[in-house]
Structure formats: structure tokens, C-alpha cells
Amino acid sequence: QVQLVEFGGGLVQPGGSLRLSCVASGSFFSIYSMGWYRQAPGSQRELVANARGHGNISYADSVKGRFTISRDNAQNTMYLQMNDLKPEDTAVYYCNLGVVVLSPYSRALDVWGEGTQVTVSS
């Protein structure tokens, strides 16, 4: 079974930075997509950043130029570097992985972390 755990959320002042980490554990053959999503109170979950294949990365317009998604294959970890944070970035942030597993048969799985709170406030 594949599990994801997020780290790095917290309280930060406007203009500050945070780096979220998402560590994957369990057995999987390959990763075909990774992404970060967020959900603010009273709102639907929305895409923040997504990476598929080789170099195919997209960001929500609201975070372009401020957030960067990256991955460390050796550590089975993906990151979201968030700079110049704004109060409207306040939300619970979730990581998501699309993986291929081979046991008991080959199939694709969509895996979610439990989320980490990011609060931007002075």
C-alpha cells in the first residue's frame, strides 16, 4: 500500500516562505504524475501545481512565479516551495501521486496525503 505524509505547514507572515514536503512510502513501480492541491474553508479543493511525464509542469495562475514543485526521486519526496505568500494562500495543502503498482496485478493508483495546514497572517 502506498502512503503519503506531508510536512512543513505552519503559520507565516505575508511575504514569507514555506517549503512543503511529501514523503511517499510503500511499494510502487513508477510515478506518472504528482501534484499539490489546496482547500480553503468553504471552498472546493483546487489544483496548485502538477507535474506529468518529463517537464510537463503546470501551475494555478494565482501561484505562478511564486510556487515551485519539485521532486527528489532518491528520497521518494516531492516538494512545494512557496514564496511571497499571501493571506489568500491560507488553506490545507494536499499532495497527490499517480503511481503504477504491480502487485497483485498491474494498475494505476491515485494516492492522497492527509493534508497540512498553511496559514498566512500577520
N, C-alpha and C positions, 0 to 999 in steps of 0.2 A: 504494500500500500504506500502511496506517495503522500507525503505531508509537507506543508509549507508553514513556516513560522516567520512572522515579521518582527523586526526590531527597529528602534530608532525614533519612534514617535515621541512627542512631548510638546511642551509649551515654548514658544519662541516669539520674540517681538517682531513686528512688521519690519521688513528689510533683512531679516536674519536668514539663516540657512539651516537645513537639516538634511541628513542622509538616511534614508530608509534602506534596510537590508531585508532580504527574504531568502531564507535558507531552506533548501529542498532536501528531504531525506526519503529513504526508501529506494526501491529498485525500479529503474526505468531505462529504456533502450535509448531514447533520444528526446530532445525538446524541439518542438516545431513552432512554438510561439511563447512569448512571455509578455506580461503586461502589468501595469499598475492601474487601479481604479480607485475612485473615492466616492463616498456618500456622505453628504451633509444632512443634518437633521431636517426632516420634512421634504427631502429631495430624493430623486432616484439615483441609483449608482451610475456613475459616468466614467468613461474612459479617460485616463490621464495620459498614458503613454503605452505604446505597443510595439513590439518588435517581432517580425516574422522572417524566416529564411535568412538570407545573407544581406544585411544592410538595409532591410526594408523596415524603417522606423517611422512611426507617426506620433504626433503629439496633439493634444487638445489645443485649440487656438489660445485658450486662456493661459496656458503654461509655456507656450513656445518661447524659446530664448531664455527661460528661467529654470526649467527642469531638464534633467538628462537621465535617460535609462541606460543601464549598462549591466554587464554580466561577467562573472568570474567562473569559467567552466570548471576549473580545478577545485574550487570551493563549493560548487553547486549553489552559488549565491547570485542573486541579482540585486541591483541597487536602483534607487531613485534619488539622485542628487537634486535638492530643491533649494534654489537661491532666490533672493529678493522676495521672500514670502509675503503674502498679503492676507488680510483678515478673511477674504473670501476663499482662501485655500484651506480654511478650517474644515476638517472632515475626518471620517475614519477612512484610512487608506488600506486597500486590499491588494495583495499580489496574486497573480494568476499565471499558471503554467499550462500549456498544452503539451502533453507528453505521450510518447508511444511506449506501451509496456508489452512484454512478450509472454507473460505468464498470467493465467493458464493458457491464454491464446493472445495473438497479436491484436491490439486495439488501441484506440486513442482515448486519453482521459483528459478531462478539463478539471484542474485542481485549483482550489482557492485556499488562501490563508484566512485566519480568523480576524485579521484587521488590527491596525494600530492607530491610535488617536493622534492627530496633529491639530494643535490649537495655535492660531496666530493672533496674538493680542498684546496690547501694551498695558 
